[in-house]
Amino acid sequence: MSKIAIINGPNLNLLGIRNPKIYGNLSLEDILKHLKKTFKQHEIQSFQSNHEGVIIDTLHEAKKWAHGIMINAGAYTHTSYAIRDAIETIEMPCVEIHLSNIYARESFRQLSVLAPVCIGQISGFSANSYELGLRALEMHLQLKKPS
């Protein structure tokens, strides 16, 4: 059983009510319930914070127990070199996810400072981005298991 940390950044606590045309109608709680039901073979722990330092602390803590990380850092994706450095420092497989296609949005959203230190990025599939990201992380972890 793999242990997975799902880390969510600012404003993701407002999913379902914040701009549903872009982010969909499901709450973060709805998305996480679906993941835990669909991926029963994994231990999934989820975290959400609107504070950069708490996200960094959560990444550091995940190093102690998780096998992999999925992160939707929200707007910090485009600005936080501190979160980027934390991901790089913990040296764990990390998949970056986004509900919207960040490359089809405003120019400031089209840059991810996290992407270079993640194993991959999923964006643009609404709530399904979480499931696709977890499937990608799951496959990566299976390929890395010693024979």
Backbone as CSV, one residue per row, in Angstrom:
resi,resn,N_x,N_y,N_z,CA_x,CA_y,CA_z,C_x,C_y,C_z
1,MET,0.843,-1.184,0.000,0.000,0.000,0.000,0.883,1.239,0.000
2,SER,0.689,2.069,-0.999,1.413,3.330,-1.057,0.703,4.385,-0.220
3,LYS,1.493,5.255,0.351,0.958,6.365,1.126,1.138,7.636,0.300
4,ILE,0.023,8.327,0.072,0.008,9.482,-0.815,-0.447,10.723,-0.055
5,ALA,0.304,11.795,-0.187,-0.103,13.097,0.346,-0.682,13.926,-0.797
6,ILE,-1.864,14.455,-0.575,-2.470,15.376,-1.538,-2.509,16.746,-0.878
7,ILE,-1.772,17.670,-1.454,-1.609,18.993,-0.854,-2.286,20.027,-1.757
8,ASN,-3.158,20.804,-1.160,-3.926,21.814,-1.885,-3.634,23.193,-1.327
9,GLY,-3.477,24.131,-2.229,-3.114,25.482,-1.838,-4.284,26.436,-1.721
10,PRO,-3.983,27.728,-1.866,-4.946,28.778,-1.572,-6.201,28.722,-2.433
11,ASN,-7.297,29.004,-1.759,-8.628,29.131,-2.343,-9.257,27.809,-2.783
12,LEU,-8.533,26.717,-2.662,-9.119,25.434,-3.057,-10.169,24.969,-2.050
13,ASN,-10.182,25.562,-0.871,-11.255,25.295,0.080,-12.584,25.866,-0.414
14,LEU,-12.541,26.710,-1.436,-13.755,27.322,-1.990,-14.251,26.628,-3.255
15,LEU,-13.656,25.487,-3.601,-14.122,24.767,-4.786,-15.609,24.457,-4.646
16,GLY,-16.293,24.527,-5.760,-17.729,24.294,-5.773,-18.518,25.587,-5.735
17,ILE,-17.917,26.629,-5.153,-18.590,27.929,-5.126,-17.765,29.011,-5.832
18,ARG,-16.476,28.804,-5.950,-15.603,29.794,-6.603,-15.556,29.535,-8.105
19,ASN,-16.076,30.448,-8.864,-16.018,30.422,-10.318,-16.223,29.017,-10.894
20,PRO,-17.426,28.438,-10.736,-17.672,27.067,-11.194,-17.461,26.855,-12.692
21,LYS,-17.555,27.920,-13.501,-17.320,27.772,-14.946,-15.876,27.351,-15.215
22,ILE,-14.962,27.768,-14.353,-13.547,27.407,-14.523,-13.192,26.187,-13.685
23,TYR,-13.653,26.157,-12.437,-13.190,25.146,-11.486,-14.182,24.018,-11.228
24,GLY,-15.389,24.106,-11.767,-16.372,23.045,-11.604,-17.242,23.241,-10.364
25,ASN,-18.200,22.321,-10.204,-19.191,22.415,-9.132,-18.863,21.556,-7.918
26,LEU,-17.861,20.716,-8.016,-17.532,19.833,-6.898,-16.686,20.553,-5.861
27,SER,-16.930,20.239,-4.611,-16.090,20.776,-3.539,-14.811,19.955,-3.447
28,LEU,-13.825,20.496,-2.767,-12.593,19.746,-2.536,-12.904,18.465,-1.766
29,GLU,-13.809,18.557,-0.809,-14.216,17.383,-0.037,-14.824,16.314,-0.943
30,ASP,-15.649,16.719,-1.917,-16.240,15.767,-2.869,-15.148,15.064,-3.680
31,ILE,-14.193,15.831,-4.152,-13.101,15.266,-4.967,-12.295,14.271,-4.137
32,LEU,-11.964,14.631,-2.918,-11.147,13.764,-2.065,-11.902,12.497,-1.662
33,LYS,-13.196,12.599,-1.406,-14.008,11.407,-1.106,-13.975,10.442,-2.276
34,HIS,-14.101,10.981,-3.488,-14.063,10.141,-4.694,-12.710,9.438,-4.823
35,LEU,-11.633,10.161,-4.579,-10.304,9.560,-4.687,-10.125,8.437,-3.671
36,LYS,-10.536,8.676,-2.441,-10.374,7.653,-1.396,-11.220,6.422,-1.691
37,LYS,-12.378,6.619,-2.306,-13.243,5.488,-2.686,-12.656,4.723,-3.872
38,THR,-12.124,5.466,-4.843,-11.590,4.860,-6.064,-10.228,4.204,-5.842
39,PHE,-9.414,4.774,-4.973,-8.052,4.296,-4.755,-7.913,3.712,-3.350
40,LYS,-8.753,2.748,-3.029,-8.739,2.127,-1.699,-7.422,1.414,-1.407
41,GLN,-6.681,1.084,-2.453,-5.413,0.376,-2.278,-4.309,1.285,-1.750
42,HIS,-4.590,2.580,-1.642,-3.603,3.538,-1.145,-4.110,4.222,0.116
43,GLU,-3.183,4.583,0.965,-3.519,5.432,2.102,-3.335,6.870,1.639
44,ILE,-4.428,7.611,1.624,-4.402,8.986,1.126,-4.667,9.932,2.284
45,GLN,-3.772,10.880,2.448,-3.978,11.951,3.421,-3.972,13.265,2.652
46,SER,-4.962,14.087,2.933,-5.068,15.353,2.207,-4.925,16.540,3.146
47,PHE,-4.418,17.611,2.587,-4.155,18.843,3.331,-4.540,20.018,2.441
48,GLN,-5.031,21.074,3.049,-5.307,22.305,2.322,-4.916,23.468,3.213
49,SER,-4.245,24.437,2.615,-3.910,25.648,3.359,-3.851,26.824,2.403
50,ASN,-4.236,27.960,2.920,-4.115,29.208,2.180,-2.786,29.900,2.478
51,HIS,-1.916,29.242,3.253,-0.676,29.854,3.720,0.539,29.099,3.187
52,GLU,1.410,29.830,2.543,2.595,29.251,1.905,3.463,28.460,2.885
53,GLY,3.721,29.012,4.058,4.575,28.334,5.033,3.991,27.023,5.511
54,VAL,2.675,26.963,5.663,2.015,25.714,6.080,2.165,24.651,4.990
55,ILE,2.063,25.061,3.736,2.254,24.116,2.623,3.681,23.583,2.640
56,ILE,4.648,24.436,2.883,6.053,24.004,2.952,6.245,23.043,4.122
57,ASP,5.696,23.377,5.282,5.787,22.469,6.437,5.136,21.127,6.141
58,THR,4.024,21.139,5.435,3.330,19.901,5.085,4.170,19.056,4.136
59,LEU,4.838,19.687,3.196,5.758,18.954,2.309,6.888,18.318,3.115
60,HIS,7.458,19.065,4.049,8.538,18.521,4.887,8.043,17.332,5.711
61,GLU,6.858,17.426,6.273,6.286,16.329,7.061,6.003,15.109,6.192
62,ALA,5.532,15.340,4.973,5.213,14.232,4.070,6.452,13.389,3.772
63,LYS,7.602,14.009,3.774,8.861,13.280,3.551,9.016,12.130,4.545
64,LYS,8.453,12.300,5.752,8.608,11.301,6.815,7.698,10.095,6.655
65,TRP,6.604,10.214,5.894,5.646,9.105,5.865,5.128,8.734,4.469
66,ALA,5.144,9.661,3.533,4.512,9.408,2.230,5.486,8.796,1.233
67,HIS,4.932,8.090,0.259,5.716,7.562,-0.857,5.694,8.516,-2.046
68,GLY,4.645,9.343,-2.116,4.506,10.282,-3.216,3.544,11.397,-2.859
69,ILE,3.587,12.450,-3.667,2.792,13.648,-3.400,2.094,14.095,-4.673
70,MET,0.862,14.538,-4.494,0.163,15.293,-5.528,-0.051,16.684,-4.969
71,ILE,0.230,17.689,-5.770,0.066,19.061,-5.280,-0.694,19.913,-6.289
72,ASN,-1.710,20.585,-5.782,-2.375,21.655,-6.503,-2.084,22.902,-5.675
73,ALA,-1.064,23.606,-6.047,-0.599,24.745,-5.260,-1.368,26.020,-5.567
74,GLY,-2.407,25.921,-6.413,-3.179,27.108,-6.749,-2.270,28.191,-7.301
75,ALA,-2.521,29.423,-6.907,-1.746,30.554,-7.426,-0.270,30.495,-7.041
76,TYR,0.063,29.748,-5.985,1.483,29.609,-5.626,2.276,28.875,-6.716
77,THR,1.584,28.165,-7.591,2.236,27.499,-8.718,3.092,28.470,-9.509
78,HIS,2.612,29.691,-9.628,3.225,30.671,-10.516,4.231,31.575,-9.813
79,THR,4.265,31.518,-8.479,5.040,32.521,-7.751,5.964,31.982,-6.663
80,SER,5.721,30.759,-6.192,6.404,30.342,-4.969,7.670,29.524,-5.234
81,TYR,8.783,30.232,-5.203,10.064,29.537,-5.289,10.328,28.771,-3.993
82,ALA,9.713,29.198,-2.908,9.886,28.493,-1.627,9.232,27.112,-1.681
83,ILE,8.032,27.012,-2.250,7.386,25.701,-2.402,8.175,24.869,-3.399
84,ARG,8.626,25.480,-4.463,9.454,24.768,-5.448,10.684,24.165,-4.767
85,ASP,11.376,24.974,-3.958,12.572,24.493,-3.273,12.246,23.368,-2.296
86,ALA,11.096,23.460,-1.640,10.694,22.392,-0.702,10.472,21.081,-1.452
87,ILE,9.803,21.143,-2.605,9.575,19.930,-3.406,10.914,19.351,-3.850
88,GLU,11.796,20.200,-4.321,13.111,19.739,-4.774,13.903,19.122,-3.622
89,THR,13.836,19.723,-2.459,14.628,19.287,-1.311,14.188,17.937,-0.761
90,ILE,12.879,17.675,-0.743,12.420,16.416,-0.140,12.650,15.213,-1.051
91,GLU,12.950,15.462,-2.317,13.316,14.396,-3.252,12.324,13.240,-3.245
92,MET,11.060,13.569,-3.440,9.993,12.568,-3.543,9.263,12.783,-4.851
93,PRO,8.686,11.716,-5.425,7.902,11.923,-6.638,6.688,12.799,-6.331
94,CYS,6.547,13.836,-7.136,5.474,14.808,-6.935,4.823,15.101,-8.289
95,VAL,3.494,15.006,-8.333,2.743,15.341,-9.534,2.003,16.651,-9.275
96,GLU,2.187,17.593,-10.169,1.506,18.886,-10.091,0.175,18.769,-10.829
97,ILE,-0.895,19.233,-10.186,-2.207,19.154,-10.835,-2.924,20.494,-10.786
98,HIS,-3.781,20.684,-11.787,-4.623,21.886,-11.877,-5.958,21.498,-12.474
99,LEU,-7.005,22.083,-11.965,-8.349,21.848,-12.486,-8.510,22.460,-13.872
100,SER,-8.005,23.675,-14.036,-8.127,24.368,-15.320,-6.849,24.165,-16.134
101,ASN,-6.963,24.444,-17.421,-5.785,24.398,-18.286,-5.049,25.723,-18.107
102,ILE,-3.996,25.698,-17.329,-3.288,26.942,-17.009,-2.679,27.594,-18.257
103,TYR,-2.490,26.827,-19.314,-1.885,27.363,-20.533,-2.908,28.032,-21.446
104,ALA,-4.193,27.908,-21.110,-5.249,28.555,-21.881,-5.836,29.742,-21.121
105,ARG,-5.147,30.174,-20.078,-5.647,31.250,-19.229,-4.753,32.483,-19.324
106,GLU,-4.854,33.373,-18.368,-4.068,34.594,-18.387,-2.572,34.257,-18.453
107,SER,-1.811,35.158,-19.049,-0.386,34.881,-19.266,0.354,34.605,-17.958
108,PHE,-0.012,35.274,-16.861,0.701,35.040,-15.596,0.459,33.640,-15.061
109,ARG,-0.631,32.987,-15.478,-0.926,31.621,-15.017,-0.228,30.556,-15.870
110,GLN,0.374,30.952,-16.953,0.954,29.993,-17.887,2.360,29.558,-17.515
111,LEU,2.892,30.095,-16.449,4.213,29.697,-15.966,4.054,28.911,-14.676
112,SER,4.667,27.765,-14.618,4.713,27.002,-13.375,6.159,26.935,-12.913
113,VAL,6.428,27.502,-11.736,7.774,27.391,-11.180,7.969,26.024,-10.522
114,LEU,6.871,25.269,-10.334,6.954,23.944,-9.713,7.262,22.836,-10.725
115,ALA,6.828,23.000,-11.949,6.938,21.937,-12.953,8.345,21.341,-13.083
116,PRO,9.398,22.129,-13.057,10.730,21.538,-13.231,11.155,20.573,-12.120
117,VAL,10.511,20.632,-10.957,10.896,19.736,-9.867,9.833,18.662,-9.606
118,CYS,8.830,18.593,-10.471,7.800,17.553,-10.376,8.036,16.513,-11.464
119,ILE,7.520,15.305,-11.241,7.688,14.257,-12.252,6.747,14.459,-13.432
120,GLY,5.707,15.257,-13.243,4.766,15.543,-14.318,3.706,16.515,-13.865
121,GLN,2.884,16.914,-14.846,1.831,17.889,-14.584,0.569,17.475,-15.325
122,ILE,-0.558,17.558,-14.638,-1.871,17.309,-15.240,-2.671,18.586,-15.069
123,SER,-3.241,19.108,-16.154,-4.066,20.305,-16.029,-5.168,20.285,-17.064
124,GLY,-6.280,20.915,-16.694,-7.344,21.147,-17.652,-8.472,20.131,-17.669
125,PHE,-8.492,19.198,-16.751,-9.514,18.156,-16.771,-10.481,18.266,-15.602
126,SER,-10.614,19.477,-15.067,-11.531,19.727,-13.951,-11.218,18.774,-12.804
127,ALA,-12.221,18.270,-12.122,-11.983,17.381,-10.979,-11.244,16.108,-11.394
128,ASN,-11.390,15.724,-12.661,-10.694,14.527,-13.155,-9.175,14.694,-13.137
129,SER,-8.681,15.920,-13.066,-7.233,16.133,-12.976,-6.663,15.425,-11.752
130,TYR,-7.436,15.393,-10.660,-6.971,14.720,-9.449,-6.846,13.214,-9.681
131,GLU,-7.851,12.621,-10.297,-7.793,11.183,-10.553,-6.673,10.846,-11.536
132,LEU,-6.547,11.622,-12.594,-5.478,11.378,-13.572,-4.102,11.550,-12.934
133,GLY,-3.969,12.559,-12.083,-2.698,12.774,-11.389,-2.361,11.628,-10.463
134,LEU,-3.368,11.117,-9.759,-3.123,10.000,-8.844,-2.795,8.724,-9.607
135,ARG,-3.453,8.523,-10.748,-3.110,7.352,-11.582,-1.669,7.458,-12.088
136,ALA,-1.265,8.639,-12.499,0.110,8.841,-12.978,1.108,8.595,-11.851
137,LEU,0.826,9.103,-10.666,1.715,8.893,-9.524,1.767,7.421,-9.156
138,GLU,0.626,6.766,-9.180,0.550,5.329,-8.883,1.425,4.536,-9.857
139,MET,1.311,4.829,-11.145,2.131,4.126,-12.140,3.613,4.392,-11.924
140,HIS,3.959,5.612,-11.622,5.356,5.960,-11.359,5.906,5.181,-10.170
141,LEU,5.132,5.119,-9.099,5.583,4.404,-7.905,5.729,2.910,-8.177
142,GLN,4.833,2.360,-8.980,4.937,0.929,-9.302,6.173,0.635,-10.134
143,LEU,6.494,1.531,-11.039,7.689,1.337,-11.883,8.965,1.448,-11.074
144,LYS,8.917,2.206,-9.998,10.112,2.418,-9.158,10.303,1.343,-8.091
145,LYS,9.298,0.462,-7.914,9.431,-0.601,-6.895,10.532,-1.577,-7.314
146,PRO,11.353,-1.978,-6.351,12.379,-2.983,-6.679,11.731,-4.305,-7.043
147,SER,12.320,-4.994,-7.985,11.772,-6.294,-8.428,12.077,-7.390,-7.445
